[in-house]
């Protein structure tokens, strides 16, 4: 009885690992909606103006190589003044980061 179980262990482990991948994926369209709702009053879209060094456009933020997805997640989770703390959920942050990544292309 032990031998069949031991033969099944690698298969069961492979299934567990494959099944542990996230079923949820970030939604750039939802991230855009959030950015338009919460961010656009300060961070203008590039087609509406150049932005400033103090308040760059969303496109400039996305294109800045220093602002990788990890940095963006951390900043949105714990922003510093003058940017307000928007209290975004983990899912909202992931969606905004996904949207910003579309702007970087």
Buried (B, 14 or more C-beta within 10 A) or exposed (E): EEEEEEEEEEEEEEEEEEEEEEEEEBBBEBBBBBBEEBBBEBBBBBEEEEBEEEEBBBBBBBBEEEBEBEEBBEBBEEEEEEEEEBEBEEBBBBBBBBBBBEBBE
